[in-house]
Amino acid sequence: MTTQPDHPNSSDRPQGPAQPGPYGADAVPTCYRHPDRETYVRCQRCDRSICPDCMRVASVGHQCVECVREGSKTIRAAEAPFGGRPVTTPVVTWTLMAINVLAYLGEVVNAPLVLNRFQMSADYVAAGEWWRLFTGAFLHAPPPSYWHILFNMWALFVIGPQLERMLGSLRFAGVYLLSALGGSVAVYLFGWASVGASGAIYGLFGAMFVVARRLGYDVRGVLWLIGINVVLTFVIPGISWQGHLGGLVTGTLVTALFAYAPGKNRKAFQLATALAVLAVCVAIVVFMTPLGG
């Protein structure tokens, strides 16, 4: 008498690895990438069977690695509002603050040495010490004066992180450094010597105005901030109005070029215009050097 096995998985059934293929009544679904692995999970996009090693968690269910890779090509990378990578930690702001503080500590140790070597001075720049156009923007009134560096670092601490997140780290660094340079160039043309990050800080004030205007925010508070500081520039004795206004104009101009850059080739336009501003600043110093010497 012939008998049938009690269970389809009994030892009388032919053994061997399951094979991929069309699902029949008795077919065991296997992973499309690993045919020796039995699985009952399917990709939500292509409906292929996938094993745990090939599963990727999706918003609904799971997807295979190929569908995830293909879908990622259509996802636009996140950007800051005016280009560049999104900023979570304002590294440039903290770095600039650290450089300013370290420079001030150098003044605490030996102010005459630091100032004689790095202070912005038209005479020394005309003699070929071009680095003073930048280094002077990281120095401040030496001890026992503390208010100069405290005000500038407080302003950088308050507005720097937000501006860096809006502009992106590289563009924010560009605005800061070009504003510092613009302030030094103005001192070179209309003044004699100066120290302080105020030119760069005033450039950030101008950047705040441009960003707020571009994004449709109320700019009255920013205008009041700029107006009060400009008045203080001319009221308080000993302040370099050349550095303040030079930084303000430069920062406003550079940020406007960044914020209103055309959508097509925006990054190239922003880089080109920043380099153009740098070139203009350098050209001014070069052509005016005989007058300053």
C-alpha positions as CSV (number, residue, x, y, z in Angstrom):
1,M,0.0,0.0,0.0
2,T,1.3,3.4,-0.9
3,T,1.0,6.2,1.7
4,Q,1.5,9.9,1.4
5,P,3.7,11.8,3.9
6,D,1.9,13.6,6.7
7,H,3.7,16.9,6.2
8,P,5.1,18.5,3.0
9,N,8.5,19.1,4.8
10,S,9.0,15.5,5.7
11,S,12.2,13.6,4.8
12,D,10.5,12.1,1.7
13,R,10.6,15.6,0.0
14,P,13.7,16.3,-2.2
15,Q,16.1,18.4,-0.2
16,G,18.3,21.3,-1.5
17,P,18.6,25.0,-1.5
18,A,15.5,26.9,-2.5
19,Q,15.8,28.5,-6.0
20,P,14.6,32.0,-6.9
21,G,11.9,32.2,-9.5
22,P,8.2,32.6,-10.0
23,Y,6.2,31.9,-6.9
24,G,4.3,28.7,-7.3
25,A,2.1,26.8,-4.9
26,D,5.1,25.1,-3.3
27,A,7.9,27.6,-4.1
28,V,9.8,29.1,-1.2
29,P,10.6,32.9,-1.7
30,T,14.3,33.6,-1.4
31,C,16.3,36.9,-1.4
32,Y,16.9,38.2,-4.9
33,R,20.6,38.8,-3.9
34,H,21.1,35.7,-1.7
35,P,19.2,32.8,-3.3
36,D,20.1,30.5,-0.5
37,R,18.2,32.6,2.1
38,E,14.5,32.1,2.6
39,T,12.5,35.2,3.3
40,Y,9.0,36.5,3.3
41,V,9.7,40.2,3.3
42,R,9.4,42.2,0.0
43,C,10.7,45.6,-1.0
44,Q,8.0,48.2,-0.9
45,R,9.1,49.7,-4.3
46,C,10.1,46.8,-6.5
47,D,8.3,43.9,-4.7
48,R,11.4,41.7,-4.7
49,S,12.1,39.4,-1.8
50,I,14.8,40.7,0.5
51,C,16.7,39.1,3.4
52,P,17.6,41.0,6.6
53,D,21.0,41.9,5.2
54,C,19.4,43.6,2.2
55,M,16.6,45.4,4.0
56,R,16.7,49.1,4.5
57,V,14.1,50.8,6.7
58,A,11.8,53.1,4.7
59,S,9.0,55.5,5.7
60,V,6.7,52.5,5.2
61,G,8.1,49.0,5.4
62,H,11.4,48.1,4.0
63,Q,13.2,48.7,0.7
64,C,16.1,46.8,-1.0
65,V,19.5,48.4,-1.3
66,E,19.1,49.1,-5.0
67,C,15.8,51.0,-4.6
68,V,17.3,53.0,-1.7
69,R,20.3,53.9,-3.9
70,E,18.1,54.9,-6.8
71,G,15.8,57.0,-4.6
72,S,18.7,58.9,-3.0
73,K,19.6,60.2,-6.4
74,T,16.4,62.2,-6.6
75,I,16.7,63.7,-3.2
76,R,18.2,67.2,-3.2
77,A,21.0,67.7,-0.7
78,A,20.1,70.1,2.1
79,E,21.6,73.6,1.9
80,A,21.8,76.7,3.9
81,P,19.5,79.5,2.6
82,F,22.2,81.1,0.5
83,G,24.1,78.0,-0.5
84,G,26.6,75.8,1.2
85,R,26.2,72.9,3.7
86,P,23.7,73.3,6.6
87,V,25.5,74.5,9.7
88,T,24.7,72.8,13.0
89,T,27.7,73.9,15.0
90,P,29.0,77.4,14.1
91,V,32.7,76.4,13.9
92,V,33.8,79.5,12.1
93,T,32.3,81.8,14.8
94,W,34.0,80.0,17.6
95,T,37.3,79.8,15.7
96,L,37.3,83.6,15.1
97,M,36.5,84.3,18.7
98,A,39.3,82.0,19.8
99,I,41.8,83.7,17.5
100,N,40.8,87.2,18.9
101,V,41.1,86.0,22.5
102,L,44.5,84.3,21.9
103,A,45.7,87.5,20.3
104,Y,44.6,89.6,23.2
105,L,46.3,87.2,25.6
106,G,49.5,87.8,23.6
107,E,48.9,91.5,24.3
108,V,48.5,90.8,28.0
109,V,52.0,89.1,27.9
110,N,53.8,91.7,25.8
111,A,51.6,94.4,24.2
112,P,54.4,96.5,22.7
113,L,55.9,93.5,20.9
114,V,52.5,92.3,19.5
115,L,51.3,95.8,18.5
116,N,54.6,96.8,16.9
117,R,54.6,93.7,14.7
118,F,50.9,93.2,13.8
119,Q,49.0,96.5,14.4
120,M,47.3,98.0,11.3
121,S,49.6,100.9,10.3
122,A,49.5,102.7,7.0
123,D,53.2,103.4,7.1
124,Y,54.2,99.8,7.6
125,V,51.7,98.5,5.0
126,A,53.2,101.0,2.5
127,A,56.6,99.6,3.4
128,G,55.5,96.1,2.4
129,E,54.1,94.6,5.6
130,W,50.7,93.7,4.0
131,W,49.8,91.2,6.6
132,R,48.9,94.0,8.9
133,L,45.7,94.6,6.8
134,F,44.4,91.3,8.4
135,T,46.3,90.9,11.6
136,G,45.3,94.3,12.9
137,A,41.7,93.2,12.8
138,F,42.4,90.5,15.4
139,L,44.0,92.9,17.9
140,H,42.3,95.2,20.4
141,A,43.2,98.0,22.7
142,P,45.7,96.5,25.1
143,P,45.3,96.1,28.9
144,P,44.2,97.7,31.1
145,S,41.5,98.3,28.6
146,Y,39.0,95.4,28.3
147,W,35.9,97.0,27.0
148,H,37.1,97.0,23.4
149,I,37.5,93.2,23.1
150,L,34.5,92.5,25.3
151,F,32.1,94.5,23.1
152,N,33.4,93.0,19.9
153,M,33.4,89.4,21.2
154,W,29.9,89.8,22.7
155,A,28.6,91.1,19.3
156,L,30.3,88.2,17.5
157,F,28.8,85.7,20.0
158,V,25.3,87.1,19.6
159,I,25.0,87.5,15.8
160,G,27.8,85.2,14.5
161,P,26.1,81.8,14.9
162,Q,22.8,82.9,13.3
163,L,24.5,84.5,10.4
164,E,26.8,81.5,9.9
165,R,23.7,79.2,9.8
166,M,22.1,81.5,7.2
167,L,25.1,82.1,5.0
168,G,26.9,78.8,5.5
169,S,30.4,78.6,7.1
170,L,32.5,79.4,4.1
171,R,30.4,82.4,3.0
172,F,30.2,83.7,6.6
173,A,34.0,83.4,6.9
174,G,34.3,85.3,3.6
175,V,32.0,88.1,4.8
176,Y,33.9,88.4,8.1
177,L,37.4,88.5,6.5
178,L,36.5,90.7,3.6
179,S,34.8,93.2,6.0
180,A,38.0,93.2,8.1
181,L,40.0,93.8,5.0
182,G,37.6,96.6,3.9
183,G,38.0,98.3,7.2
184,S,41.8,98.2,7.0
185,V,41.8,99.5,3.5
186,A,39.6,102.5,4.6
187,V,42.1,103.1,7.5
188,Y,44.9,102.9,4.9
189,L,43.2,105.5,2.7
190,F,41.8,107.9,5.3
191,G,43.5,107.2,8.6
192,W,46.8,106.0,9.9
193,A,46.7,103.2,12.4
194,S,44.0,101.1,14.2
195,V,43.4,97.8,16.0
196,G,40.2,95.8,16.6
197,A,37.7,93.5,15.0
198,S,35.2,96.4,14.8
199,G,35.4,96.6,11.0
200,A,34.5,92.9,10.7
201,I,31.7,93.3,13.3
202,Y,30.2,96.3,11.5
203,G,30.4,94.2,8.3
204,L,28.3,91.6,10.1
205,F,25.8,94.3,11.0
206,G,25.5,95.1,7.3
207,A,25.1,91.4,6.6
208,M,22.3,91.1,9.1
209,F,20.4,93.8,7.3
210,V,20.9,92.2,3.9
211,V,19.9,88.7,5.1
212,A,16.8,90.1,6.9
213,R,15.7,92.1,3.9
214,R,16.3,89.2,1.5
215,L,14.2,86.8,3.6
216,G,11.4,89.3,4.2
217,Y,12.0,89.9,7.9
218,D,11.4,93.2,9.7
219,V,14.6,95.1,9.3
220,R,13.8,98.1,11.6
221,G,15.6,96.5,14.6
222,V,18.7,96.0,12.5
223,L,18.6,99.6,11.2
224,W,18.4,100.9,14.7
225,L,21.4,98.7,15.7
226,I,23.4,100.1,12.8
227,G,22.3,103.7,13.3
228,I,23.2,103.7,17.0
229,N,26.6,102.2,16.5
230,V,27.4,104.6,13.6
231,V,26.5,107.5,15.9
232,L,28.7,106.1,18.7
233,T,31.5,105.8,16.2
234,F,31.6,109.6,15.8
235,V,30.6,110.5,19.4
236,I,33.1,108.5,21.4
237,P,36.7,109.8,21.1
238,G,39.4,107.6,19.8
239,I,37.3,105.3,17.6
240,S,38.4,104.6,14.0
241,W,35.4,105.7,12.0
242,Q,37.3,104.6,8.9
243,G,37.6,101.0,10.0
244,H,33.9,100.9,11.1
245,L,32.4,102.4,8.0
246,G,34.8,100.6,5.7
247,G,33.8,97.2,7.2
248,L,30.1,98.1,7.2
249,V,30.2,99.0,3.5
250,T,32.2,95.9,2.5
251,G,30.2,93.5,4.6
252,T,26.9,94.9,3.2
253,L,28.2,94.6,-0.4
254,V,29.6,91.1,-0.1
255,T,26.5,89.8,1.6
256,A,24.2,91.3,-1.0
257,L,26.3,89.6,-3.7
258,F,25.8,86.3,-1.9
259,A,22.1,86.7,-1.1
260,Y,21.0,88.0,-4.5
261,A,23.2,85.7,-6.6
262,P,21.3,84.2,-9.6
263,G,20.0,80.7,-9.1
264,K,21.9,79.3,-12.0
265,N,25.6,78.9,-11.2
266,R,25.0,80.5,-7.9
267,K,28.2,79.1,-6.2
268,A,30.4,80.2,-9.1
269,F,28.9,83.7,-9.0
270,Q,29.4,84.0,-5.3
271,L,33.0,82.8,-5.5
272,A,33.7,85.1,-8.4
273,T,32.2,88.2,-6.8
274,A,34.0,87.5,-3.5
275,L,37.3,87.3,-5.3
276,A,36.4,90.5,-7.2
277,V,35.9,92.4,-4.0
278,L,39.2,91.0,-2.7
279,A,41.0,92.1,-5.9
280,V,39.5,95.6,-5.6
281,C,40.8,96.0,-2.1
282,V,44.2,94.8,-3.0
283,A,44.3,97.0,-6.1
284,I,43.3,100.1,-4.0
285,V,46.2,99.5,-1.7
286,V,48.6,98.8,-4.5
287,F,47.7,102.0,-6.5
288,M,47.6,104.2,-3.4
289,T,50.8,102.9,-1.8
290,P,53.0,105.8,-3.2
291,L,50.6,108.3,-1.4
292,G,50.9,106.3,1.9
293,G,54.6,105.8,1.8
